[in-house]
Amino acid sequence: MQAFIDIQKLNLHYRTLHALKDITLQIQDKAITAFIGPSGCGKSTLLRSLNRMNDRIPGTRIEGRVAIGGTDIYSPDIHIETLRQKVGMVFQSPNPLPKSIYDNVAYGPRLHGIRSKAKLDEIVERSLRSAALWDEVKDVLKRSAFSLSGGQQQRLCIARSLAVDPQILLMDEATASLDPKSTAKIEELVQELKNRYTIVMVTHNMQQAARVSDRTVFFLNGEIVEAADTRYMFSEPQDSRTQDYVQGRFG
Ligand SMILES: Nc1ncnc2c1ncn2[C@@H]1O[C@H](COP(=O)(O)OP(=O)(O)OP(=O)(O)O)[C@@H](O)[C@H]1O
């Protein structure tokens, strides 16, 4: 598999806190990479560095290089909105807009200038199908997104990300607020999506990382301890700290 995201010597400070320390990591295309590690070790910070969400946080200083498909995303000529279109993000709690199901999915494409109803209808259907939600909502597209269950709302948020045709999907503990059935549905969906997208997920749930991901990266105190194929990470970790963590000795 080919490295699609190339991170070299990335350091990030939140004012005086050195949150990411010399991170060098290659993330493969069309695969699922899971970030694991105890609370506060920098997983979400690194995830947010991949679509420059940290830029919004005052006092943040970032050094090093993040290239996506060979382009340095921190170079001054990068257009942030274009970057965020290519690198979609799904958060811990579903955050649909206070609009209809249809309008949630059509929101991004409309923002990008698509006006044709036929084209929008096509994008909405395709995105909802890709997010495994179409069959459940096709007859109630005008209903408020808030009328959906939490798991359906999260799949709607995935559909909303997919509607603008991203290359990468970042998921920050996207199943943490869901029940086991909805979680299983999203895990199944993510497995399908990896054929078309590069997926990077932060998870607190080691079983989830083991079930779903191809590669796993273990973080501790802002550093990468180990990055490996998931099956090796859980069966033959190379570092004793990884071993202790995956065996539940701390966390
Ligand atoms: N906006 C922020 N401003 C200041 N410090 C922050 C900010 N966000 C995170 N931090 C700090 O940076 C460190 C890394 O946080 P981060 O959220 O990346 O860790 P995490 O591994 O994702 O944790 P969790 O699993 O609890 O979400 C922590 O010490 C955290 O308190």
Ligand as a Chemical Component Dictionary entry (heavy atoms), coordinates in Angstrom:
data_LIG
# 
_chem_comp.id                   LIG 
_chem_comp.type                 NON-POLYMER 
_chem_comp.pdbx_formal_charge   0 
_chem_comp.three_letter_code    LIG 
# 
loop_
_chem_comp_atom.comp_id 
_chem_comp_atom.atom_id 
_chem_comp_atom.alt_atom_id 
_chem_comp_atom.type_symbol 
_chem_comp_atom.charge 
_chem_comp_atom.model_Cartn_x 
_chem_comp_atom.model_Cartn_y 
_chem_comp_atom.model_Cartn_z 
_chem_comp_atom.pdbx_ordinal 
LIG N1  N1  N 0 -7.344 23.537 22.503 1  
LIG C1  C1  C 0 -6.394 23.191 23.366 2  
LIG N2  N2  N 0 -5.727 24.136 24.075 3  
LIG C2  C2  C 0 -4.775 23.794 24.967 4  
LIG N3  N3  N 0 -4.388 22.517 25.218 5  
LIG C3  C3  C 0 -5.015 21.546 24.538 6  
LIG C4  C4  C 0 -6.038 21.820 23.578 7  
LIG N4  N4  N 0 -6.479 20.635 23.077 8  
LIG C5  C5  C 0 -5.754 19.675 23.688 9  
LIG N5  N5  N 0 -4.894 20.216 24.553 10 
LIG C6  C6  C 0 -3.921 19.474 25.406 11 
LIG O1  O1  O 0 -3.032 18.785 24.539 12 
LIG C7  C7  C 0 -2.771 17.482 25.024 13 
LIG C8  C8  C 0 -3.193 16.462 23.978 14 
LIG O2  O2  O 0 -4.606 16.516 23.882 15 
LIG P1  P1  P 0 -5.430 15.642 22.822 16 
LIG O3  O3  O 0 -6.863 16.053 22.926 17 
LIG O4  O4  O 0 -4.788 15.708 21.516 18 
LIG O5  O5  O 0 -5.224 14.189 23.423 19 
LIG P2  P2  P 0 -6.032 12.861 23.132 20 
LIG O6  O6  O 0 -5.028 11.783 23.144 21 
LIG O7  O7  O 0 -6.874 13.003 21.915 22 
LIG O8  O8  O 0 -6.933 12.774 24.422 23 
LIG P3  P3  P 0 -8.410 12.169 24.607 24 
LIG O9  O9  O 0 -8.247 10.711 24.316 25 
LIG O10 O10 O 0 -8.721 12.451 26.033 26 
LIG O11 O11 O 0 -9.304 12.865 23.648 27 
LIG C9  C9  C 0 -3.519 17.365 26.348 28 
LIG O12 O12 O 0 -2.629 17.674 27.390 29 
LIG C10 C10 C 0 -4.595 18.410 26.226 30 
LIG O13 O13 O 0 -4.967 18.898 27.501 31 
# 
loop_
_chem_comp_bond.comp_id 
_chem_comp_bond.atom_id_1 
_chem_comp_bond.atom_id_2 
_chem_comp_bond.value_order 
_chem_comp_bond.pdbx_ordinal 
LIG N1  C1  SING 1  
LIG C1  N2  SING 2  
LIG C1  C4  DOUB 3  
LIG N2  C2  DOUB 4  
LIG C2  N3  SING 5  
LIG N3  C3  DOUB 6  
LIG C3  C4  SING 7  
LIG C3  N5  SING 8  
LIG C4  N4  SING 9  
LIG N4  C5  DOUB 10 
LIG C5  N5  SING 11 
LIG N5  C6  SING 12 
LIG C6  O1  SING 13 
LIG C6  C10 SING 14 
LIG O1  C7  SING 15 
LIG C7  C8  SING 16 
LIG C7  C9  SING 17 
LIG C8  O2  SING 18 
LIG O2  P1  SING 19 
LIG P1  O3  DOUB 20 
LIG P1  O4  SING 21 
LIG P1  O5  SING 22 
LIG O5  P2  SING 23 
LIG P2  O6  DOUB 24 
LIG P2  O7  SING 25 
LIG P2  O8  SING 26 
LIG O8  P3  SING 27 
LIG P3  O9  DOUB 28 
LIG P3  O10 SING 29 
LIG P3  O11 SING 30 
LIG C9  O12 SING 31 
LIG C9  C10 SING 32 
LIG C10 O13 SING 33 
# 
